[in-house]
């Protein structure tokens, strides 16, 4: 398992009429996190698509909201990636404001060939970078 953290400030357009982050934004935050994480590993998404000719797809999403996040607050997303088996891997997310846990999330993913659209084994280059 490999860990990563990301900071982000909440924008007004991400909130609802009460000034709280709308629930539909958390999957976007998790996607931003995954993109930053992959870049940190030296595998930016465009490289995975263009050089490896694969796409990473979402197969499962779970979110548990513990306490609302408000406009202007800064969140820290802590997360880790875990290889489940030769086809699937997952991310676990914890969203904090000032070290207070606000939201917990989980996503599961697999790789598909951009040529065939079929599921493939996780490429060795990804496995090696995750396991370092």
C-alpha positions as CSV (number, residue, x, y, z in Angstrom):
1,X,0.0,0.0,0.0
2,X,1.2,3.5,-0.9
3,X,0.0,6.6,0.9
4,X,-0.5,10.2,-0.4
5,X,-2.0,13.5,0.8
6,X,-3.5,16.4,-1.1
7,X,-4.7,19.9,0.0
8,X,-7.6,21.7,-1.6
9,X,-9.6,24.9,-0.8
10,X,-13.4,24.6,-1.2
11,X,-14.9,27.0,-3.9
12,X,-18.3,28.7,-3.6
13,X,-19.6,27.0,-6.7
14,X,-19.1,23.6,-5.0
15,X,-21.6,24.4,-2.3
16,X,-25.3,24.2,-1.9
17,X,-27.8,26.8,-0.6
18,X,-26.6,26.2,3.0
19,X,-23.0,26.8,2.1
20,X,-22.0,23.1,2.5
21,X,-20.1,21.1,-0.1
22,X,-22.7,19.4,-2.3
23,X,-22.4,15.6,-2.0
24,X,-21.9,15.2,-5.7
25,X,-18.5,16.9,-5.5
26,X,-16.8,14.2,-3.4
27,X,-16.4,11.8,-6.3
28,X,-14.7,14.7,-8.2
29,X,-12.3,15.3,-5.2
30,X,-11.5,11.6,-5.2
31,X,-10.8,11.8,-8.9
32,X,-8.5,14.8,-8.5
33,X,-6.7,12.9,-5.7
34,X,-6.2,9.9,-7.9
35,X,-4.8,12.1,-10.7
36,X,-2.3,13.8,-8.3
37,X,-1.4,10.5,-6.8
38,X,-0.6,8.9,-10.2
39,X,1.5,12.0,-11.1
40,X,3.4,11.6,-7.9
41,X,4.1,8.0,-8.8
42,X,5.4,9.2,-12.2
43,X,2.4,7.9,-14.1
44,X,0.3,10.9,-15.1
45,X,-3.0,9.8,-16.6
46,X,-2.1,11.0,-20.1
47,X,1.0,8.8,-20.0
48,X,-1.1,5.8,-19.0
49,X,-3.5,6.4,-21.8
50,X,-1.0,7.4,-24.5
51,X,2.1,5.3,-23.7
52,X,0.5,2.2,-22.2
53,X,-2.7,2.4,-24.3
54,X,-4.9,1.6,-21.3
55,X,-7.7,3.3,-19.5
56,X,-8.4,3.1,-15.8
57,X,-12.1,2.7,-15.0
58,X,-14.1,3.0,-11.9
59,X,-16.0,-0.1,-10.8
60,X,-17.2,0.9,-7.3
61,X,-17.7,4.0,-5.3
62,X,-18.6,4.4,-1.6
63,X,-18.8,7.5,0.5
64,X,-19.7,8.0,4.1
65,X,-20.4,11.6,5.1
66,X,-19.5,12.3,8.8
67,X,-19.7,16.1,9.0
68,X,-20.3,18.8,6.4
69,X,-17.5,20.8,4.8
70,X,-18.2,24.5,4.2
71,X,-17.2,27.1,1.6
72,X,-13.7,28.5,2.2
73,X,-12.5,25.6,4.3
74,X,-9.3,23.8,3.3
75,X,-9.5,20.1,3.1
76,X,-6.8,17.5,3.3
77,X,-7.4,14.3,1.6
78,X,-5.3,11.4,2.9
79,X,-5.4,8.2,0.9
80,X,-3.8,5.0,-0.1
81,X,-3.8,2.6,-3.0
82,X,-4.1,-1.1,-2.6
83,X,-3.7,-3.9,-5.1
84,X,-6.6,-6.3,-4.6
85,X,-5.6,-9.0,-7.2
86,X,-4.1,-9.1,-10.7
87,X,-7.1,-7.1,-12.1
88,X,-8.4,-4.8,-9.4
89,X,-7.0,-2.1,-7.2
90,X,-8.6,0.3,-4.8
91,X,-8.2,3.7,-3.1
92,X,-9.2,4.6,0.4
93,X,-9.8,8.3,1.2
94,X,-10.2,10.3,4.4
95,X,-11.2,14.0,4.1
96,X,-10.1,16.2,6.9
97,X,-10.6,19.9,7.9
98,X,-8.1,20.9,10.6
99,X,-7.4,17.3,11.4
100,X,-11.1,16.6,12.0
101,X,-12.4,13.7,9.9
102,X,-15.3,14.8,7.7
103,X,-15.8,12.2,5.0
104,X,-14.5,8.7,4.2
105,X,-14.5,7.2,0.7
106,X,-13.5,4.1,-1.2
107,X,-13.2,3.4,-4.9
108,X,-12.3,0.3,-6.8
109,X,-10.8,0.3,-10.3
110,X,-9.5,-1.9,-13.1
111,X,-7.6,-1.4,-16.3
112,X,-9.0,-1.9,-19.8
113,X,-7.3,-2.0,-23.1
114,X,-8.1,1.0,-25.2
115,X,-7.9,-1.2,-28.3
116,X,-10.3,-3.9,-27.2
117,X,-12.3,-2.3,-24.4
118,X,-11.7,-5.5,-22.4
119,X,-10.3,-5.8,-18.8
120,X,-6.6,-6.5,-18.6
121,X,-4.2,-7.3,-15.8
122,X,-2.7,-4.3,-14.0
123,X,0.5,-3.5,-16.0
124,X,3.8,-4.3,-14.3
125,X,4.9,-0.6,-14.5
126,X,1.9,0.4,-12.3
127,X,2.5,-2.6,-9.9
128,X,6.2,-1.7,-9.5
129,X,5.5,2.0,-8.8
130,X,2.8,1.2,-6.3
131,X,4.9,-1.4,-4.5
132,X,8.0,0.9,-4.2
